[in-house]
Amino acid sequence: MTIRPPTQQDLAAIAKDFGFIMTDEEIAAYTDAAAPGVALYETVDALSDNLTPVIYPRTPGYRPEGDENKYNAWHIKVRIEGKPSGKLSGKTVALKDSICLAGVPMINGSTILEGYVPEIDATIVTRILDAGGTIAGKAHCEFFCLSGGSHTGARGPVHNPRRMGYSAGGSSSGSAAVVAAGDVDMAIGCDQAGSIRIPSSYCGIYGMKPTFGLVPYTGIMSIDPTFDHAGPMTATVADNALLLEAIAGPDGIDPRQKVPGPLAYTDALGQTVKGMRIAVVKEGFGHPNSEADVDAKVREGAALFAKLGAALDEVSIPMHLLGPAIWGPIGFEGALSTILKGNGFGTGIQGLFVPGMLDAVSVWRERVNELPPTLRIEMLVGEYFSREYRGRYYGKAQNQARRLRAAYDQVLSRYDLLLMPTMPLKAPPLPPSDAPLSLYLQRSFEFLVNTPSFDVTHHPAMTLPCGLSDGLPVGMMLVAAHFNESAIYRAAHAFEQAGAN
């Protein structure tokens, strides 16, 4: 593109926004003084975008309709074959539609990105294909991924395959639904407040939010770079461990990654839980919106671990109750800064920036009235606190995240795992199309109980199905020390093999 130098009128408008008091003569002088800076931009404009190469051939795919998309979980279906052999050979994988898949349309659950086609494959896409997996398509997700319900996406609500008309959870709603429906073996979700674990819990599948930085976020639209996570969603523990093996490890691009090399997570499968110590977190139960049958099912699951030979104790972590509040300013102000003001990437972090996506997201300013209530409340609250308190509470929340992390680490120094309900409730009905604002937002944010804490503290956390109540799945969450996903897989696989789900 051609750089357009700023005019005096451009700089006068900007100066006014900043509150500068400047004469016309001063504005003219600053316009002349801007020329060397503009020349730097012109030099960069002449350079390449330095994007990663696209290796595997593909077609744009198609939007499935009718019985082929019964739960409205698919955005696009496509078939991209990976290498002829590898640990994912024979496995089909769906991608959340916040993940770049070159040549295939991407909307990230929004109307804003309609018409955008990514120029690159995310690192994890290449890794899946390198491991012999087959990409089966892009799963629908919530509008810019800002909802724990499944009713905010541009393509309409995603239904829970366990019961039509009920929430599939969000924001990785389609990813959970296509796995639960048996359309694919595996899916990738992204998690900033529970968006892998919430839909996995509601749909009765296994969802792992890995340790922060274990899986590269390169080529995925961000919400806040301090708590962006991507991870596997599967029907079995073995597939979950296998997919994490394929996608984990540094890629040399994502600066979030200061991690050990990927581990052989499948080595944890088939082991007993004898000798493991599990802390049942008292504060994970009995929330104001907790359903008694959910708490009871999770406690039954905990008791099964004891029968299988693990040592269980109930422990108190009082600071767990502050987790949602600590997450709040980071979620509100971080999302506003990164998704909207930063056009899906933000600033202050190195890594791979995708110019086409930056351009595509930026049009929200001209189409702001298309944004749903979930985005509007994030924007209004986030902008108010940014203007009124100048980032004070975002910073304070990040500082408190260290205390929260230490509170969990203190218990995890004595126990292998923490255990609690993933969600306080089972999948609720989808709100009607004419739902009042209060219900629309309730169904979007009622998840803010147990899951958000581990995004800000970066601990690995996995939901596993621990039974049904009234025909709907109940999820139990296991949490481990940083980079100890193997402990979670060891326990989850033993639990699964005992027939507990």
Secondary structure as the mmCIF struct_conf table of DSSP 4:
data_model
#
loop_
_struct_conf.conf_type_id
_struct_conf.id
_struct_conf.beg_label_comp_id
_struct_conf.beg_label_asym_id
_struct_conf.beg_label_seq_id
_struct_conf.end_label_comp_id
_struct_conf.end_label_asym_id
_struct_conf.end_label_seq_id
HELX_LH_PP_P HELX_LH_PP_P1 PRO A 5 THR A 7
HELX_RH_AL_P HELX_RH_AL_P1 GLN A 8 PHE A 18
TURN_TY1_P TURN_TY1_P1 GLY A 19 GLY A 19
HELX_RH_AL_P HELX_RH_AL_P2 ASP A 24 ALA A 33
TURN_TY1_P TURN_TY1_P2 ALA A 34 ALA A 34
HELX_RH_AL_P HELX_RH_AL_P3 ALA A 35 ASP A 45
TURN_TY1_P TURN_TY1_P3 ALA A 46 ALA A 46
BEND BEND1 LEU A 47 LEU A 47
HELX_LH_PP_P HELX_LH_PP_P2 LEU A 51 VAL A 54
BEND BEND2 TYR A 56 TYR A 56
STRN STRN1 TYR A 62 TYR A 62
HELX_RH_3T_P HELX_RH_3T_P1 GLY A 66 ASN A 69
TURN_TY1_P TURN_TY1_P4 LYS A 70 TYR A 71
BEND BEND3 ASN A 72 ASN A 72
STRN STRN2 TRP A 74 GLU A 81
BEND BEND4 PRO A 84 GLY A 86
TURN_TY1_P TURN_TY1_P5 LYS A 87 GLY A 90
STRN STRN3 THR A 92 LYS A 96
TURN_TY1_P TURN_TY1_P6 ASP A 97 SER A 98
STRN STRN4 ILE A 99 ILE A 99
TURN_TY1_P TURN_TY1_P7 ALA A 102 GLY A 103
BEND BEND5 VAL A 104 VAL A 104
TURN_TY1_P TURN_TY1_P8 ASN A 108 GLY A 109
BEND BEND6 THR A 111 THR A 111
TURN_TY1_P TURN_TY1_P9 ILE A 112 GLY A 115
BEND BEND7 GLU A 119 ILE A 120
HELX_RH_AL_P HELX_RH_AL_P4 THR A 123 ASP A 130
TURN_TY1_P TURN_TY1_P10 ALA A 131 GLY A 132
STRN STRN5 THR A 134 ALA A 139
HELX_RH_3T_P HELX_RH_3T_P2 PHE A 143 CYS A 145
BEND BEND8 GLY A 148 HIS A 151
BEND BEND9 GLY A 153 GLY A 153
TURN_TY1_P TURN_TY1_P11 ALA A 154 ARG A 155
HELX_LH_PP_P HELX_LH_PP_P3 PRO A 157 VAL A 158
STRN STRN6 HIS A 159 ASN A 160
TURN_TY1_P TURN_TY1_P12 PRO A 161 ARG A 162
STRN STRN7 ARG A 163 SER A 167
BEND BEND10 GLY A 170 SER A 172
HELX_RH_AL_P HELX_RH_AL_P5 SER A 173 ALA A 180
TURN_TY1_P TURN_TY1_P13 ALA A 181 GLY A 182
BEND BEND11 ASP A 183 ASP A 183
BEND BEND12 ASP A 185 ASP A 185
STRN STRN8 MET A 186 ASP A 191
BEND BEND13 GLN A 192 GLY A 194
TURN_TY1_P TURN_TY1_P14 SER A 195 ILE A 196
HELX_RH_AL_P HELX_RH_AL_P6 ARG A 197 CYS A 203
TURN_TY1_P TURN_TY1_P15 GLY A 204 GLY A 204
STRN STRN9 TYR A 206 LYS A 209
HELX_LH_PP_P HELX_LH_PP_P4 PRO A 210 THR A 211
TURN_TY1_P TURN_TY1_P16 PHE A 212 GLY A 213
BEND BEND14 LEU A 214 VAL A 215
TURN_TY1_P TURN_TY1_P17 THR A 218 GLY A 219
STRN STRN10 ILE A 220 ILE A 220
BEND BEND15 ILE A 223 ILE A 223
TURN_TY1_P TURN_TY1_P18 PRO A 225 PHE A 227
STRN STRN11 HIS A 229 THR A 234
BEND BEND16 ALA A 235 THR A 236
HELX_RH_AL_P HELX_RH_AL_P7 VAL A 237 ILE A 247
BEND BEND17 GLY A 249 GLY A 249
BEND BEND18 GLY A 252 ILE A 253
TURN_TY1_P TURN_TY1_P19 PRO A 255 ARG A 256
HELX_LH_PP_P HELX_LH_PP_P5 PRO A 260 LEU A 263
HELX_RH_3T_P HELX_RH_3T_P3 TYR A 265 ALA A 268
TURN_TY1_P TURN_TY1_P20 LEU A 269 GLY A 270
TURN_TY1_P TURN_TY1_P21 LYS A 274 GLY A 275
STRN STRN12 ARG A 277 VAL A 281
HELX_RH_3T_P HELX_RH_3T_P4 LYS A 282 GLY A 284
BEND BEND19 PHE A 285 PHE A 285
TURN_TY1_P TURN_TY1_P22 PRO A 288 ASN A 289
HELX_RH_AL_P HELX_RH_AL_P8 ALA A 292 LYS A 307
TURN_TY1_P TURN_TY1_P23 LEU A 308 GLY A 309
STRN STRN13 ALA A 311 VAL A 315
HELX_RH_3T_P HELX_RH_3T_P5 PRO A 318 LEU A 322
HELX_RH_AL_P HELX_RH_AL_P9 GLY A 323 ALA A 335
HELX_RH_PI_P HELX_RH_PI_P1 LEU A 336 LYS A 341
TURN_TY1_P TURN_TY1_P24 GLY A 342 PHE A 345
BEND BEND20 THR A 347 GLY A 348
BEND BEND21 GLY A 351 GLY A 351
HELX_RH_AL_P HELX_RH_AL_P10 PRO A 355 SER A 362
HELX_RH_3T_P HELX_RH_3T_P6 VAL A 363 ARG A 365
TURN_TY1_P TURN_TY1_P25 GLU A 366 GLU A 366
BEND BEND22 ARG A 367 ARG A 367
HELX_RH_3T_P HELX_RH_3T_P7 VAL A 368 GLU A 370
BEND BEND23 LEU A 371 LEU A 371
HELX_RH_AL_P HELX_RH_AL_P11 PRO A 373 TYR A 389
TURN_TY1_P TURN_TY1_P26 ARG A 390 GLY A 391
HELX_RH_AL_P HELX_RH_AL_P12 ARG A 392 LEU A 412
TURN_TY1_P TURN_TY1_P27 SER A 413 ARG A 414
BEND BEND24 ASP A 416 ASP A 416
STRN STRN14 LEU A 417 PRO A 421
BEND BEND25 THR A 422 LEU A 425
HELX_LH_PP_P HELX_LH_PP_P6 LYS A 426 PRO A 428
STRN STRN15 PRO A 429 PRO A 429
HELX_LH_PP_P HELX_LH_PP_P7 LEU A 430 PRO A 432
TURN_TY1_P TURN_TY1_P28 SER A 433 ASP A 434
HELX_RH_AL_P HELX_RH_AL_P13 LEU A 437 PHE A 445
TURN_TY1_P TURN_TY1_P29 GLU A 446 ASN A 450
BEND BEND26 THR A 451 THR A 451
TURN_TY1_P TURN_TY1_P30 PRO A 452 PRO A 452
HELX_RH_AL_P HELX_RH_AL_P14 SER A 453 THR A 457
STRN STRN16 ALA A 461 SER A 469
TURN_TY1_P TURN_TY1_P31 ASP A 470 GLY A 471
STRN STRN17 LEU A 472 VAL A 479
BEND BEND27 ALA A 481 ALA A 481
TURN_TY1_P TURN_TY1_P32 HIS A 482 PHE A 483
HELX_RH_AL_P HELX_RH_AL_P15 GLU A 485 GLN A 497
TURN_TY1_P TURN_TY1_P33 ALA A 498 GLY A 499
#
